[in-house]
Amino acid sequence: MPIMSGSVSVPANATLNPLTGMTYEILPFHAHVAIALNQQSGALGGILATVYSGTDLLSEEGAISIQARAPVVPDDYYLEDDAAAQDRIKINLRNTTGGALVVAFAVRVSPL
């Protein structure tokens, strides 16, 4: 089961997709995807996430959990979907504050 994971610093008042350029950003096969996001600094709502699995909208401008750690199975994997081959997994992180905030992310890809 492939996993895309890491942490990113989202600049003040900016939006970014941490999966851009990763191997499984566009799925080469049908898969079940599980997505975890943890805001590691700042107050609740500092980072808003919009998450897509292909054309499926999984979360729209929603606040993410605040945990000063890497995502933990199963606690932090609260977004899941079955995706088709060639679907793009997209996570837009929008920083609503005046300072940079750090977000840890992980996407588990289980072939179907």
N, CA, C and O atoms as a MOPAC input file, in Angstrom:
PM7 MOZYME 1SCF
protein

 N      0.84200 1    -1.17400 1     0.00000 1
 C      0.00000 1     0.00000 1     0.00000 1
 C      0.88700 1     1.23700 1     0.00000 1
 O      1.59900 1     1.48500 1     0.97300 1
 N      0.85500 1     2.01800 1    -1.08200 1
 C      1.63100 1     3.25500 1    -1.13400 1
 C      1.09700 1     4.30100 1    -0.15400 1
 O     -0.10100 1     4.36100 1     0.12300 1
 N      2.00600 1     5.11300 1     0.35700 1
 C      1.63900 1     6.22600 1     1.23500 1
 C      2.37800 1     7.47700 1     0.75900 1
 O      3.58800 1     7.45000 1     0.53200 1
 N      1.63500 1     8.56500 1     0.61100 1
 C      2.23800 1     9.87300 1     0.35000 1
 C      2.11700 1    10.64100 1     1.65400 1
 O      1.01300 1    10.80900 1     2.17100 1
 N      3.22500 1    11.10400 1     2.18700 1
 C      3.15500 1    11.81200 1     3.46300 1
 C      4.25300 1    12.85100 1     3.56000 1
 O      5.21200 1    12.85000 1     2.78900 1
 N      4.08800 1    13.73300 1     4.52700 1
 C      5.08600 1    14.76700 1     4.76200 1
 C      4.49600 1    15.88100 1     5.59700 1
 O      3.42000 1    15.74200 1     6.17900 1
 N      5.20700 1    16.97600 1     5.64700 1
 C      4.69100 1    18.17300 1     6.30400 1
 C      5.07300 1    19.37100 1     5.45100 1
 O      6.11600 1    19.38700 1     4.79800 1
 N      4.21300 1    20.36300 1     5.47300 1
 C      4.42900 1    21.56400 1     4.67600 1
 C      4.17000 1    22.79900 1     5.52200 1
 O      3.35800 1    22.77300 1     6.44600 1
 N      4.85300 1    23.85400 1     5.20500 1
 C      4.60500 1    25.14700 1     5.81300 1
 C      3.74500 1    25.93300 1     4.83400 1
 O      4.16200 1    26.21200 1     3.71000 1
 N      2.54500 1    26.28600 1     5.27100 1
 C      1.62900 1    27.04000 1     4.42000 1
 C      1.83600 1    28.52100 1     4.73000 1
 O      1.56200 1    28.95900 1     5.84700 1
 N      2.31800 1    29.30100 1     3.75600 1
 C      2.58200 1    30.72000 1     4.00200 1
 C      1.32600 1    31.49800 1     4.39200 1
 O      0.20900 1    31.06400 1     4.11100 1
 N      1.51100 1    32.62800 1     5.02800 1
 C      0.40300 1    33.48900 1     5.43600 1
 C     -0.49000 1    33.82500 1     4.25500 1
 O     -0.01400 1    34.18800 1     3.17900 1
 N     -1.80000 1    33.69800 1     4.47300 1
 C     -2.80800 1    34.05400 1     3.47000 1
 C     -2.56400 1    33.40600 1     2.11200 1
 O     -2.81400 1    34.02500 1     1.07800 1
 N     -2.08100 1    32.17300 1     2.10400 1
 C     -1.77400 1    31.46700 1     0.85800 1
 C     -2.51500 1    30.13900 1     0.80600 1
 O     -3.02700 1    29.65100 1     1.81400 1
 N     -2.55900 1    29.56900 1    -0.38800 1
 C     -3.15200 1    28.25700 1    -0.61700 1
 C     -2.12700 1    27.38100 1    -1.31400 1
 O     -1.42000 1    27.84200 1    -2.21100 1
 N     -2.04000 1    26.11200 1    -0.90600 1
 C     -1.15300 1    25.19000 1    -1.60300 1
 C     -1.69300 1    23.77300 1    -1.55300 1
 O     -2.51000 1    23.43000 1    -0.69900 1
 N     -1.21400 1    22.94900 1    -2.49700 1
 C     -1.57700 1    21.53400 1    -2.56300 1
 C     -0.30300 1    20.73600 1    -2.28900 1
 O      0.59400 1    20.71700 1    -3.13200 1
 N     -0.20100 1    20.07400 1    -1.13100 1
 C      1.03900 1    19.36100 1    -0.80200 1
 C      1.28700 1    18.12400 1    -1.66000 1
 O      2.38900 1    17.57700 1    -1.63100 1
 N      0.29900 1    17.67200 1    -2.41600 1
 C      0.46800 1    16.46800 1    -3.23200 1
 C      0.98900 1    16.75700 1    -4.63800 1
 O      1.28800 1    15.82500 1    -5.38500 1
 N      1.10200 1    18.03400 1    -5.01000 1
 C      1.54800 1    18.38800 1    -6.35200 1
 C      2.89500 1    17.74300 1    -6.66800 1
 O      3.87800 1    17.93000 1    -5.95100 1
 N      2.91400 1    16.98300 1    -7.75500 1
 C      4.14400 1    16.34700 1    -8.21200 1
 C      4.44200 1    14.99600 1    -7.58900 1
 O      5.41300 1    14.34700 1    -7.97700 1
 N      3.63400 1    14.55200 1    -6.63200 1
 C      3.88600 1    13.24400 1    -6.01000 1
 C      3.42600 1    12.12100 1    -6.94400 1
 O      2.53200 1    12.31200 1    -7.76800 1
 N      4.04000 1    10.97000 1    -6.80400 1
 C      3.80400 1     9.84100 1    -7.69800 1
 C      2.34500 1     9.43800 1    -7.80900 1
 O      1.86600 1     9.17700 1    -8.91200 1
 N      1.62800 1     9.38000 1    -6.70200 1
 C      0.24500 1     8.92300 1    -6.72200 1
 C     -0.76900 1    10.05800 1    -6.65200 1
 O     -1.92600 1     9.83800 1    -6.29400 1
 N     -0.33500 1    11.28100 1    -6.99500 1
 C     -1.28400 1    12.39400 1    -7.07900 1
 C     -2.37600 1    12.04500 1    -8.09800 1
 O     -3.55400 1    12.31700 1    -7.86700 1
 N     -1.98300 1    11.44900 1    -9.21200 1
 C     -2.92200 1    10.91900 1   -10.19900 1
 C     -2.81100 1     9.40200 1   -10.11000 1
 O     -1.75400 1     8.83400 1   -10.38200 1
 N     -3.89100 1     8.75900 1    -9.73400 1
 C     -3.85100 1     7.32700 1    -9.45000 1
 C     -3.66900 1     6.49400 1   -10.72100 1
 O     -4.38500 1     6.70300 1   -11.70000 1
 N     -2.72300 1     5.55300 1   -10.71800 1
 C     -2.52700 1     4.69200 1   -11.88300 1
 C     -3.47100 1     3.49000 1   -11.89500 1
 O     -3.49700 1     2.73100 1   -12.86400 1
 N     -4.24300 1     3.31600 1   -10.82800 1
 C     -5.14500 1     2.16800 1   -10.69000 1
 C     -6.33100 1     2.56500 1    -9.81200 1
 O     -6.27700 1     3.57600 1    -9.11200 1
 N     -7.40300 1     1.76900 1    -9.84900 1
 C     -8.53100 1     1.99400 1    -8.94400 1
 C     -8.01800 1     1.78400 1    -7.52000 1
 O     -7.24100 1     0.86200 1    -7.27100 1
 N     -8.44700 1     2.63100 1    -6.59100 1
 C     -7.90700 1     2.53700 1    -5.23100 1
 C     -8.87100 1     3.09000 1    -4.19600 1
 O     -9.73600 1     3.91400 1    -4.48900 1
 N     -8.68800 1     2.60600 1    -2.97500 1
 C     -9.34100 1     3.19700 1    -1.81100 1
 C     -8.31100 1     4.15400 1    -1.21300 1
 O     -7.18400 1     3.75100 1    -0.92300 1
 N     -8.69300 1     5.41700 1    -1.02700 1
 C     -7.76500 1     6.39300 1    -0.45600 1
 C     -8.26300 1     6.82800 1     0.91700 1
 O     -9.45900 1     7.03500 1     1.12300 1
 N     -7.33300 1     6.96300 1     1.84600 1
 C     -7.62400 1     7.45700 1     3.19100 1
 C     -6.68200 1     8.63700 1     3.43400 1
 O     -5.47400 1     8.53100 1     3.22500 1
 N     -7.24500 1     9.75500 1     3.87500 1
 C     -6.48700 1    11.00600 1     3.97800 1
 C     -6.49900 1    11.52100 1     5.41000 1
 O     -7.54000 1    11.56300 1     6.06600 1
 N     -5.30800 1    11.91500 1     5.88200 1
 C     -5.16600 1    12.47700 1     7.23000 1
 C     -4.47800 1    13.83800 1     7.13700 1
 O     -3.51100 1    14.00800 1     6.39400 1
 N     -4.98700 1    14.79600 1     7.89400 1
 C     -4.41400 1    16.14400 1     7.94800 1
 C     -4.34200 1    16.59800 1     9.39900 1
 O     -5.33400 1    16.51900 1    10.12400 1
 N     -3.18600 1    17.06900 1     9.82400 1
 C     -3.01100 1    17.60400 1    11.17600 1
 C     -2.34000 1    18.97000 1    11.10200 1
 O     -1.21400 1    19.09400 1    10.62200 1
 N     -3.03300 1    19.97400 1    11.57400 1
 C     -2.42500 1    21.30100 1    11.70400 1
 C     -1.52800 1    21.24600 1    12.92800 1
 O     -1.99200 1    20.91300 1    14.01900 1
 N     -0.24900 1    21.56800 1    12.76600 1
 C      0.69900 1    21.40300 1    13.86500 1
 C      0.98700 1    22.68200 1    14.63400 1
 O      1.65000 1    22.63800 1    15.67100 1
 N      0.50800 1    23.80500 1    14.15600 1
 C      0.70700 1    25.05700 1    14.87400 1
 C     -0.49500 1    25.96300 1    14.61800 1
 O     -1.25800 1    25.74000 1    13.67900 1
 N     -0.65900 1    26.98500 1    15.45700 1
 C     -1.75300 1    27.92700 1    15.27600 1
 C     -3.04700 1    27.46700 1    15.92100 1
 O     -3.11200 1    26.40000 1    16.53300 1
 N     -4.08000 1    28.29300 1    15.77300 1
 C     -5.38800 1    28.03000 1    16.37800 1
 C     -6.29300 1    27.28300 1    15.41200 1
 O     -6.07000 1    27.30100 1    14.20100 1
 N     -7.31400 1    26.62800 1    15.94900 1
 C     -8.28800 1    25.90400 1    15.14000 1
 C     -8.88300 1    26.83900 1    14.09500 1
 O     -9.28200 1    27.96000 1    14.40700 1
 N     -8.93800 1    26.37300 1    12.86500 1
 C     -9.47000 1    27.18900 1    11.77700 1
 C     -8.41900 1    28.01100 1    11.07900 1
 O     -8.72300 1    28.70500 1    10.10800 1
 N     -7.19200 1    27.95200 1    11.54600 1
 C     -6.10100 1    28.67200 1    10.88100 1
 C     -5.84600 1    28.11800 1     9.49100 1
 O     -5.51500 1    28.85800 1     8.56500 1
 N     -6.00400 1    26.81300 1     9.35400 1
 C     -5.89900 1    26.14800 1     8.05500 1
 C     -7.26500 1    25.56600 1     7.71400 1
 O     -7.86600 1    24.85400 1     8.51900 1
 N     -7.74800 1    25.87600 1     6.51700 1
 C     -8.98100 1    25.29200 1     6.00900 1
 C     -8.61600 1    24.39600 1     4.83500 1
 O     -7.82400 1    24.78400 1     3.97700 1
 N     -9.19100 1    23.20000 1     4.79600 1
 C     -8.85700 1    22.23100 1     3.75500 1
 C    -10.05000 1    21.94700 1     2.86100 1
 O    -11.17100 1    21.75000 1     3.33100 1
 N     -9.78700 1    21.93100 1     1.56500 1
 C    -10.74000 1    21.44700 1     0.57200 1
 C    -10.08800 1    20.23300 1    -0.06600 1
 O     -8.99200 1    20.32600 1    -0.61900 1
 N    -10.77300 1    19.08000 1     0.01100 1
 C    -10.16800 1    17.81700 1    -0.42000 1
 C    -11.04600 1    17.16200 1    -1.48400 1
 O    -12.25600 1    17.01000 1    -1.31300 1
 N    -10.39900 1    16.77800 1    -2.58800 1
 C    -11.06700 1    16.08500 1    -3.68700 1
 C    -10.40700 1    14.74100 1    -3.92700 1
 O     -9.19400 1    14.58700 1    -3.77900 1
 N    -11.23100 1    13.76900 1    -4.30000 1
 C    -10.78000 1    12.48400 1    -4.81300 1
 C    -11.43500 1    12.36400 1    -6.17700 1
 O    -12.59600 1    11.96900 1    -6.27600 1
 N    -10.69600 1    12.70300 1    -7.23500 1
 C    -11.30900 1    12.80300 1    -8.55700 1
 C    -12.33800 1    13.91600 1    -8.54300 1
 O    -12.01800 1    15.05200 1    -8.19300 1
 N    -13.56800 1    13.60600 1    -8.91900 1
 C    -14.63700 1    14.61800 1    -8.89800 1
 C    -15.41100 1    14.62400 1    -7.58300 1
 O    -16.30900 1    15.44500 1    -7.39500 1
 N    -15.06800 1    13.71300 1    -6.67300 1
 C    -15.75200 1    13.64900 1    -5.37900 1
 C    -15.18100 1    14.69100 1    -4.41900 1
 O    -13.98400 1    14.68600 1    -4.13300 1
 N    -16.02300 1    15.57000 1    -3.93000 1
 C    -15.63000 1    16.56300 1    -2.92500 1
 C    -15.77400 1    15.92200 1    -1.55500 1
 O    -16.88600 1    15.60700 1    -1.13100 1
 N    -14.65800 1    15.72500 1    -0.85900 1
 C    -14.68000 1    15.06700 1     0.44800 1
 C    -14.77700 1    16.05900 1     1.60000 1
 O    -15.33300 1    15.73800 1     2.65100 1
 N    -14.24200 1    17.25300 1     1.41000 1
 C    -14.28500 1    18.28200 1     2.45600 1
 C    -14.16800 1    19.64600 1     1.78500 1
 O    -13.28000 1    19.87000 1     0.96300 1
 N    -15.07500 1    20.55600 1     2.14300 1
 C    -15.04000 1    21.88400 1     1.54800 1
 C    -14.75200 1    22.93700 1     2.60700 1
 O    -15.56800 1    23.18800 1     3.49400 1
 N    -13.56400 1    23.55400 1     2.49600 1
 C    -13.16800 1    24.64300 1     3.39800 1
 C    -13.41200 1    24.28100 1     4.85400 1
 O    -13.95700 1    25.08300 1     5.61200 1
 N    -13.01300 1    23.08400 1     5.24900 1
 C    -13.21300 1    22.63500 1     6.61800 1
 C    -11.96500 1    22.78200 1     7.46500 1
 O    -10.84600 1    22.60300 1     6.98500 1
 N    -12.17000 1    23.10800 1     8.72600 1
 C    -11.04900 1    23.16100 1     9.66300 1
 C    -10.52400 1    21.74100 1     9.86300 1
 O    -11.29900 1    20.78400 1     9.85300 1
 N     -9.22600 1    21.60400 1    10.04100 1
 C     -8.62200 1    20.29200 1    10.25900 1
 C     -8.18000 1    20.17900 1    11.71400 1
 O     -8.07400 1    21.18000 1    12.42300 1
 N     -7.92500 1    18.95100 1    12.14400 1
 C     -7.55400 1    18.74300 1    13.54400 1
 C     -6.20300 1    19.38400 1    13.85500 1
 O     -5.35800 1    19.56700 1    12.97900 1
 N     -6.03500 1    19.71400 1    15.11900 1
 C     -4.76500 1    20.28300 1    15.57900 1
 C     -4.08200 1    19.23300 1    16.44100 1
 O     -4.52000 1    18.94300 1    17.55400 1
 N     -3.01700 1    18.67600 1    15.92000 1
 C     -2.21500 1    17.68000 1    16.62800 1
 C     -0.75700 1    17.94800 1    16.29400 1
 O     -0.40000 1    18.01000 1    15.11700 1
 N      0.06500 1    18.10200 1    17.27000 1
 C      1.49600 1    18.36600 1    17.04000 1
 C      2.23900 1    17.04700 1    16.83800 1
 O      3.16300 1    16.71200 1    17.57900 1
 N      1.80100 1    16.29800 1    15.79800 1
 C      2.41900 1    15.00800 1    15.49600 1
 C      2.07000 1    14.60300 1    14.07300 1
 O      1.19800 1    15.19000 1    13.43200 1
 N      2.77100 1    13.59000 1    13.60100 1
 C      2.42400 1    13.00400 1    12.30600 1
 C      1.09200 1    12.28100 1    12.43900 1
 O      0.74000 1    11.85100 1    13.53800 1
 N      0.34000 1    12.13500 1    11.35100 1
 C     -0.93600 1    11.41800 1    11.42000 1
 C     -0.78100 1     9.98400 1    11.92300 1
 O      0.18100 1     9.29100 1    11.59100 1
 N     -1.75300 1     9.55500 1    12.73400 1
 C     -1.74700 1     8.23600 1    13.35500 1
 C     -2.94100 1     7.43000 1    12.82400 1
 O     -4.05200 1     7.94600 1    12.70900 1
 N     -2.68700 1     6.16000 1    12.50500 1
 C     -3.75300 1     5.24800 1    12.06400 1
 C     -4.41800 1     4.67300 1    13.30200 1
 O     -3.69300 1     4.27300 1    14.21300 1
 N     -5.70900 1     4.60100 1    13.40700 1
 C     -6.75000 1     5.11400 1    12.50800 1
 C     -7.26400 1     6.49100 1    12.91400 1
 O     -8.12800 1     7.04800 1    12.23600 1
 N     -6.75500 1     7.04100 1    13.99500 1
 C     -7.31500 1     8.26400 1    14.59500 1
 C     -7.46700 1     9.43700 1    13.63200 1
 O     -8.49500 1    10.11400 1    13.63900 1
 N     -6.46000 1     9.68200 1    12.81100 1
 C     -6.44100 1    10.89600 1    11.99800 1
 C     -6.94800 1    10.71100 1    10.56600 1
 O     -7.08000 1    11.68800 1     9.83000 1
 N     -7.22900 1     9.49200 1    10.17200 1
 C     -7.68300 1     9.21600 1     8.80100 1
 C     -9.20900 1     9.30200 1     8.73800 1
 O     -9.89400 1     8.28000 1     8.72200 1
 N     -9.72500 1    10.51000 1     8.70100 1
 C    -11.16900 1    10.69700 1     8.75300 1
 C    -11.78900 1    10.99900 1     7.39500 1
 O    -13.00600 1    11.16200 1     7.30800 1
 N    -10.99000 1    11.07800 1     6.33200 1
 C    -11.51300 1    11.26200 1     4.98300 1
 C    -11.14800 1    10.03000 1     4.15600 1
 O     -9.97200 1     9.68500 1     4.04300 1
 N    -12.15700 1     9.36400 1     3.57500 1
 C    -11.91400 1     8.15700 1     2.79000 1
 C    -12.80900 1     8.15800 1     1.56000 1
 O    -13.90400 1     8.71900 1     1.57000 1
 N    -12.31500 1     7.51100 1     0.48400 1
 C    -13.09600 1     7.42000 1    -0.74100 1
 C    -12.53000 1     6.32200 1    -1.62800 1
 O    -11.34900 1     5.98600 1    -1.54100 1
 N    -13.38500 1     5.76400 1    -2.48600 1
 C    -12.93100 1     4.86100 1    -3.53400 1
 C    -12.76800 1     5.70200 1    -4.79100 1
 O    -13.68800 1     6.40800 1    -5.20100 1
 N    -11.59200 1     5.62100 1    -5.39500 1
 C    -11.26700 1     6.44800 1    -6.55300 1
 C    -10.93100 1     5.57600 1    -7.75400 1
 O    -10.42300 1     4.46400 1    -7.60700 1
 N    -11.21700 1     6.09100 1    -8.93200 1
 C    -10.93400 1     5.37300 1   -10.16800 1
 C     -9.52600 1     5.67500 1   -10.66400 1
 O     -8.91500 1     6.67500 1   -10.28400 1
 N     -9.03400 1     4.80200 1   -11.50700 1
 C     -7.74000 1     5.05300 1   -12.14700 1
 C     -7.80000 1     6.39700 1   -12.87800 1
 O     -8.82100 1     6.73000 1   -13.48000 1
 N     -6.73900 1     7.14700 1   -12.82700 1
 C     -6.57700 1     8.47200 1   -13.43000 1
 C     -7.26800 1     9.58700 1   -12.65700 1
 O     -7.23700 1    10.73400 1   -13.10400 1
 N     -7.89000 1     9.30000 1   -11.51600 1
 C     -8.42200 1    10.36000 1   -10.66100 1
 C     -7.26000 1    11.08700 1    -9.99200 1
 O     -6.23900 1    10.48100 1    -9.66700 1
 N     -7.42600 1    12.38100 1    -9.79300 1
 C     -6.42400 1    13.19700 1    -9.09700 1
 C     -6.84700 1    13.36400 1    -7.64500 1
 O     -7.99300 1    13.71200 1    -7.36000 1
 N     -5.92000 1    13.11500 1    -6.72900 1
 C     -6.16500 1    13.37700 1    -5.31500 1
 C     -5.64800 1    14.79300 1    -5.06800 1
 O     -4.47900 1    15.08900 1    -5.31600 1
 N     -6.51800 1    15.64900 1    -4.58400 1
 C     -6.15900 1    17.06300 1    -4.43500 1
 C     -6.51300 1    17.55100 1    -3.04100 1
 O     -7.63900 1    17.36900 1    -2.57800 1
 N     -5.55600 1    18.16500 1    -2.38200 1
 C     -5.75600 1    18.75000 1    -1.05900 1
 C     -5.35600 1    20.21800 1    -1.13700 1
 O     -4.17300 1    20.53300 1    -1.27000 1
 N     -6.32200 1    21.10800 1    -1.05700 1
 C     -6.02000 1    22.53500 1    -1.02300 1
 C     -6.00500 1    22.98300 1     0.42800 1
 O     -7.02200 1    22.90300 1     1.11700 1
 N     -4.87200 1    23.44600 1     0.88900 1
 C     -4.73600 1    23.97000 1     2.25100 1
 C     -4.69300 1    25.48700 1     2.15700 1
 O     -3.82600 1    26.04600 1     1.48500 1
 N     -5.63100 1    26.15800 1     2.83400 1
 C     -5.68100 1    27.62500 1     2.80700 1
 C     -5.41100 1    28.17200 1     4.19200 1
 O     -6.12700 1    27.86700 1     5.14500 1
 N     -4.37200 1    28.98000 1     4.29300 1
 C     -4.00000 1    29.61000 1     5.55300 1
 C     -4.78900 1    30.90500 1     5.69500 1
 O     -4.68900 1    31.79400 1     4.84900 1
 N     -5.56300 1    31.01000 1     6.75100 1
 C     -6.40400 1    32.19000 1     6.96700 1
 C     -5.75000 1    33.20400 1     7.90200 1
 O     -6.36600 1    34.20700 1     8.26100 1
 N     -4.50700 1    32.94500 1     8.29400 1
 C     -3.85000 1    33.80100 1     9.28600 1
 C     -2.76100 1    34.67200 1     8.65600 1
 O     -2.49900 1    34.59300 1     7.45600 1
 N     -2.14700 1    35.49000 1     9.47800 1
 C     -1.08400 1    36.37900 1     9.03600 1
 C      0.30000 1    35.78600 1     9.21300 1
 O      1.29300 1    36.48400 1     9.00900 1
 N      0.39400 1    34.52000 1     9.58600 1
 C      1.70400 1    33.86700 1     9.75800 1
 C      1.68600 1    32.47200 1     9.16300 1
 O      0.62200 1    31.88300 1     8.96700 1
 N      2.86100 1    31.95000 1     8.88000 1
 C      2.96600 1    30.60200 1     8.31600 1
 C      2.53000 1    29.55100 1     9.33900 1
 O      2.81000 1    29.68400 1    10.53100 1
 N      1.84500 1    28.50800 1     8.86900 1
 C      1.40900 1    27.40000 1     9.71500 1
 C      1.87500 1    26.08300 1     9.09800 1
 O      1.94800 1    25.95300 1     7.87600 1
 N      2.18900 1    25.11100 1     9.95300 1
 C      2.68600 1    23.81200 1     9.49400 1
 C      1.55900 1    22.78600 1     9.53400 1
 O      0.79200 1    22.72500 1    10.49500 1
 N      1.47200 1    21.97100 1     8.46400 1
 C      0.46600 1    20.91600 1     8.36700 1
 C      1.16800 1    19.60300 1     8.02100 1
 O      1.95600 1    19.53800 1     7.07700 1
 N      0.87400 1    18.56500 1     8.79200 1
 C      1.34000 1    17.21500 1     8.47300 1
 C      0.21100 1    16.52700 1     7.70800 1
 O     -0.96300 1    16.67500 1     8.05000 1
 N      0.57800 1    15.77200 1     6.66600 1
 C     -0.43600 1    15.10300 1     5.86100 1
 C      0.00600 1    13.68000 1     5.54300 1
 O      1.19500 1    13.36200 1     5.57100 1
 N     -0.96600 1    12.83500 1     5.24300 1
 C     -0.68700 1    11.48000 1     4.79300 1
 C     -1.87700 1    11.00300 1     3.96800 1
 O     -3.03200 1    11.25600 1     4.31000 1
 N     -1.57200 1    10.30800 1     2.87300 1
 C     -2.59900 1     9.71200 1     2.02200 1
 C     -2.21700 1     8.26100 1     1.81200 1
 O     -1.17100 1     7.96100 1     1.23700 1
 N     -3.07300 1     7.35700 1     2.28300 1
 C     -2.85900 1     5.91600 1     2.09800 1
 C     -3.63600 1     5.48100 1     0.85800 1
 O     -4.82800 1     5.76100 1     0.73400 1
 N     -2.95400 1     4.79800 1    -0.05600 1
 C     -3.54500 1     4.36100 1    -1.30900 1
 C     -3.57000 1     2.85200 1    -1.33900 1
 O     -2.52000 1     2.21200 1    -1.40000 1
 N     -4.77200 1     2.26800 1    -1.29700 1
 C     -4.91700 1     0.80900 1    -1.29900 1
 C     -5.54500 1     0.37700 1    -2.62100 1
 O     -6.71600 1     0.67000 1    -2.86200 1
 N     -4.79100 1    -0.31500 1    -3.48700 1
 C     -5.34900 1    -0.74900 1    -4.77700 1
 C     -6.59800 1    -1.61300 1    -4.58300 1
 O     -6.68200 1    -2.41600 1    -3.65400 1
 N     -7.56300 1    -1.42300 1    -5.48400 1
 C     -8.80000 1    -2.21000 1    -5.44100 1
 C     -8.74000 1    -3.31800 1    -6.48300 1
 O     -9.68500 1    -4.09700 1    -6.61100 1

